[in-house]
Amino acid sequence: MEIFNDLSTYKSNNKTFVTIGTFDGIHIGHQKVIKNLVESSALNGAKSVLLTFFPHPRIVLKKNEAIKLINTIDERVKLLEKIGLEVLIIQQFTEEFSNQSALNFVEDILVDTLKTSKLIIGYDHKFGKNRDGNFKQLEAYGEIHNFNVQEISQKEIGNSAVSSTKIREAIKSGNIEKANKYLGYHFMLTGQVVKGKNLGEKLGFPTANLHIKEAYKLIPKTGAYVVKAEINNETVFGMMNIGFRPTVSGKNQTIEIHFFDFNKDLYGATIQIDVLKFLRGEQKFESVELLKNQLQKDKEKSLEIISGLVFDS
C-alpha cells in the first residue's frame, strides 16, 4: 500500500476509484465500503484510493481536544493494509481545508488531483464547507465532470446501530465485547514496553508496562481485562490492568499486562495488545496480600475465559 501524507504529494494520471472519510475504527460498516472499493477497482483496472483526515475534524472545528480516537494513525494504516487498499492519502485537516466549498472540493480534489473515475461513499456521507455537500450534489457534479458515484446504502452496510461514536462509548464504559462486535476485530492498544516499579513482580505477577505515545488514543475504562498479543509470531494471552493502583497509592494511570507462561524481556519493544473481555473494575484493597489474592482470582477467571475462546475457535 502506498501512503501519502498530503494531497499535494499524490500524482497520478491513472483512473482511480475513491472513497473519503475519517474512518475512525475501520468498523464493520467502514469495511463494507472499503472492500467494495477494493473489489470494484480491481475489476475495472483502476487504483483504489482512500482519502482520510488527521486530526479528526471535530477536534479542529469544535476545538474539542477531549475527543479520543479508536485507532492511532499507525493502527488505521495496518487495518487498511489488511483489506487490500492500494493508496492511502492522509490529509492534514485544518480550518482552511474545511472552508472549501463542495464545488471546489469536487473540482480541485476529486477531479484534478485524484482523477476520480468512481466515488464510493457511505449512505450518510457529507463533505465541503459546513458539510453542505451530499449524495445528490455529488451525482450532479459527477455528470458534469465524468465520474460515477455509488452510495453504499444503510441496508447494505447491515447494522444501522454501528457508528464510531457508539464504539467509543462502549470502550469507555468497559463494554469491550460490544465494541469488538461492531469493529469486526479486537480493539487494540499499541505502545512501547517501558520500565515500571516492578510491583507486579514482587507480587508474583510480573507485568509489561505499556506506554502509548499518542495522547489522542482512546483508553478503556479503568479495570482488569483479558488480553492477547502476537509476540515473535507466537500468540500469548494475559490479563491487563488499567488504572491508578490505589492499593499502593499510585498517582498516574498505568497500563500493565501480565502474560501467562511468558517470561521474555520485552523492554523497549513495541507491541500490540488485543483487548478481549472486561473482568472487573479497579478496586482499592486493604492490603497488598488481598490484592495478590484478587490477582490470582483474576488469573483463574482469565484462563477459564481463554480456554473457552480457544475451544470455540
C-alpha positions in Angstrom: 0.0 0.0 0.0 1.3 3.4 -1.0 0.9 6.1 1.7 0.9 9.9 1.0 0.9 12.4 3.9 -0.7 15.2 1.8 -2.8 15.5 -1.3 -0.1 17.7 -2.9 2.3 14.8 -2.9 -0.1 12.5 -4.8 0.3 12.5 -8.5 -1.4 10.1 -10.9 -2.7 10.0 -14.4 -4.4 6.7 -14.0 -8.1 6.4 -13.3 -9.0 5.9 -9.6 -11.9 4.6 -7.6 -12.1 6.7 -4.4 -13.7 6.8 -1.0 -13.4 9.6 1.5 -13.8 9.8 5.3 -12.3 9.9 8.8 -12.9 6.1 9.2 -12.0 6.1 12.9 -12.2 2.4 14.0 -12.5 1.0 10.5 -15.6 -0.8 11.9 -17.8 -3.3 10.0 -19.7 -0.5 8.2 -16.5 1.1 7.1 -15.1 -2.3 6.0 -18.1 -2.9 3.6 -17.5 0.4 1.9 -13.7 -0.1 1.6 -14.0 -3.8 0.5 -16.5 -2.6 -2.2 -13.9 0.0 -3.3 -11.0 -2.5 -3.5 -13.0 -5.2 -5.3 -14.7 -2.9 -7.8 -11.5 -1.0 -8.7 -9.7 -4.3 -9.3 -12.5 -5.5 -11.7 -12.2 -2.2 -13.6 -8.5 -1.8 -13.8 -8.4 1.2 -11.5 -6.5 2.1 -8.4 -8.3 2.0 -5.1 -7.7 5.3 -3.2 -8.8 6.2 0.3 -8.6 9.8 1.4 -8.7 10.3 5.2 -8.1 13.2 7.5 -6.0 13.9 10.6 -6.5 15.4 13.1 -10.2 14.4 13.5 -12.3 17.2 12.0 -14.3 17.5 15.3 -11.0 18.4 17.1 -10.3 21.1 14.6 -13.8 22.6 14.1 -15.2 22.2 17.5 -11.9 22.7 19.4 -12.8 19.5 21.1 -9.5 18.3 22.3 -11.2 15.9 24.6 -12.3 13.5 21.8 -10.2 10.3 21.8 -9.9 8.1 18.8 -10.4 4.4 18.5 -7.3 4.0 16.3 -4.0 5.7 16.1 -2.9 6.6 12.6 -0.5 3.7 12.5 -3.2 1.3 13.6 -5.5 2.7 10.9 -2.8 2.1 8.3 -2.4 -1.5 9.4 -6.1 -2.2 9.2 -6.4 -0.7 5.8 -3.4 -2.7 4.5 -5.1 -5.9 5.6 -8.2 -5.1 3.5 -6.0 -4.7 0.4 -6.2 -0.9 -0.2 -3.7 0.3 -2.8 -3.4 4.0 -2.0 -3.9 5.8 1.3 -3.8 9.6 1.5 -3.7 11.2 5.0 -4.6 14.8 4.5 -3.9 17.2 7.4 -7.3 18.7 8.4 -7.2 22.4 9.1 -9.8 25.2 9.3 -8.6 26.4 5.9 -9.2 23.0 4.4 -12.6 22.8 5.9 -13.6 26.1 4.3 -13.6 24.7 0.7 -17.0 24.8 -0.9 -18.5 21.5 -2.1 -17.8 22.5 -5.7 -14.1 23.4 -5.0 -13.7 20.1 -3.2 -15.0 18.2 -6.2 -13.1 20.1 -8.8 -9.7 20.6 -7.0 -9.5 17.2 -5.2 -11.8 14.6 -6.8 -11.2 15.7 -10.4 -7.9 17.5 -10.7 -5.8 15.7 -8.0 -7.3 12.2 -7.7 -8.5 11.8 -11.3 -11.6 10.1 -9.9 -13.4 7.7 -12.2 -15.8 6.4 -9.5 -16.5 7.7 -6.0 -17.9 5.2 -3.4 -19.4 6.6 -0.2 -21.5 5.5 2.7 -25.1 6.5 3.0 -24.5 9.3 5.4 -21.6 11.0 3.7 -21.3 14.8 3.8 -18.5 17.0 2.5 -17.4 20.5 1.9 -17.8 23.6 4.0 -20.3 23.1 6.8 -20.8 19.6 5.4 -23.2 21.1 2.9 -22.3 18.6 0.1 -24.4 15.4 -0.2 -25.0 12.4 -2.5 -27.4 14.3 -4.8 -24.8 17.1 -5.3 -22.1 14.5 -6.0 -24.2 12.8 -8.6 -24.8 16.2 -10.3 -21.1 17.1 -10.2 -20.3 13.6 -11.5 -22.3 14.1 -14.6 -20.5 17.4 -15.3 -17.0 16.0 -14.6 -17.5 12.5 -15.9 -17.2 10.4 -12.7 -19.7 7.9 -11.3 -21.0 8.0 -7.7 -22.0 4.9 -5.8 -23.7 5.1 -2.4 -23.5 2.1 -0.1 -26.9 2.0 1.4 -27.8 1.6 5.1 -29.3 -1.8 4.2 -26.0 -2.9 2.5 -23.9 -1.9 5.5 -26.3 -4.0 7.6 -26.3 -3.0 11.2 -27.5 0.6 11.4 -26.5 0.7 15.0 -22.8 0.7 14.2 -21.0 4.0 14.4 -17.6 5.2 15.6 -19.3 7.2 18.4 -21.2 4.2 19.7 -18.0 2.2 19.7 -16.1 4.9 21.6 -18.9 4.9 24.2 -18.7 1.1 24.5 -15.0 1.2 25.1 -15.2 4.0 27.6 -17.8 2.0 29.6 -15.8 -1.2 29.5 -18.2 -3.0 27.1 -15.3 -4.4 25.1 -17.3 -7.3 23.6 -19.9 -4.9 22.1 -17.1 -2.7 20.7 -15.3 -5.8 19.2 -18.6 -7.0 17.6 -19.0 -3.6 15.9 -15.4 -3.3 15.0 -15.2 -6.8 13.5 -11.8 -7.3 15.2 -10.4 -6.8 18.7 -9.9 -3.3 20.0 -6.2 -2.8 20.2 -3.7 -0.8 22.3 -0.2 -0.3 20.7 2.7 1.0 22.6 6.2 0.6 23.9 7.1 -1.6 26.9 8.8 0.7 29.4 10.3 0.2 32.9 7.9 0.2 35.8 8.3 0.0 39.5 8.4 -3.9 39.5 5.5 -4.1 41.9 3.8 -6.8 39.9 7.0 -8.9 40.0 7.1 -8.6 43.8 3.5 -9.9 43.9 4.3 -12.8 41.7 2.7 -11.2 38.6 5.4 -9.5 36.6 4.0 -7.0 34.1 4.9 -5.3 30.9 4.2 -1.6 31.3 2.8 -0.2 28.1 3.4 3.4 27.1 1.1 4.8 24.4 2.7 8.0 22.9 -0.4 9.2 21.1 -2.3 11.4 23.6 -5.5 11.2 21.4 -5.7 7.4 21.7 -8.9 6.2 23.5 -8.1 4.2 26.6 -10.7 1.9 28.0 -12.4 2.2 31.4 -10.1 1.5 34.4 -10.1 -2.1 35.5 -8.9 -5.6 34.6 -9.2 -7.2 31.1 -8.4 -10.4 29.4 -6.0 -9.7 26.5 -3.7 -11.4 23.9 -0.7 -10.3 21.8 1.4 -11.7 19.0 5.0 -11.7 20.1 7.7 -13.2 17.9 4.9 -14.9 15.8 3.5 -16.5 19.0 0.1 -15.9 20.4 0.4 -15.0 24.1 -2.6 -14.5 26.4 -2.7 -12.5 29.6 -4.5 -10.1 31.8 -4.2 -6.3 31.7 -4.8 -3.7 34.4 -5.6 -0.1 33.5 -5.7 2.2 36.4 -4.1 4.2 39.2 -3.1 1.4 41.5 -5.0 2.8 44.5 -3.8 -0.1 46.8 -0.2 1.2 46.6 -1.2 4.9 46.4 -0.4 5.2 42.7 -0.8 8.7 41.2 -0.6 8.2 37.4 -2.6 5.9 35.2 -0.7 2.9 34.0 -1.4 0.1 31.6 0.2 -3.2 32.9 0.0 -6.6 31.2 0.8 -9.9 32.9 1.3 -12.5 30.2 0.7 -16.2 31.1 3.5 -18.7 30.6 5.8 -16.0 29.1 9.0 -14.6 30.6 10.9 -13.0 27.8 12.4 -9.5 28.2 10.2 -7.0 26.3 11.7 -3.7 27.4 11.9 -1.3 24.5 9.7 -3.4 22.3 6.6 -2.1 20.6 3.7 -4.5 21.0 0.0 -4.6 20.1 -2.4 -5.7 22.8 -5.8 -7.0 21.7 -8.4 -6.5 24.3 -10.8 -9.4 24.6 -13.0 -9.0 27.7 -13.6 -6.8 30.7 -13.0 -8.7 34.0 -13.8 -6.2 36.8 -13.5 -2.5 37.8 -10.5 -1.1 39.6 -10.6 -1.7 43.3 -8.6 -0.5 46.4 -7.7 -3.4 48.7 -7.0 -3.1 52.4 -3.6 -4.9 52.0 -1.2 -6.0 49.4 -1.9 -9.6 50.3 -5.6 -9.1 49.5 -4.6 -7.6 46.1 -2.4 -10.6 45.5 -5.3 -12.9 46.2 -7.5 -11.0 43.8 -4.9 -11.1 41.1 -4.8 -14.9 41.4 -8.6 -15.0 41.1 -8.3 -12.7 38.0 -5.8 -15.1 36.5 -8.0 -18.1 37.1 -11.0 -16.4 35.6 -8.9 -15.2 32.6 -7.7 -18.7 31.9 -11.2 -20.0 32.1 -12.3 -17.4 29.5 -9.3 -18.1 27.3 -10.0 -21.8 27.4 -13.5 -21.2 26.1 -12.2 -18.8 23.4 -9.6 -21.3 22.2 -12.1 -24.2 22.3 -14.7 -22.1 20.3 -12.2 -21.3 17.6 
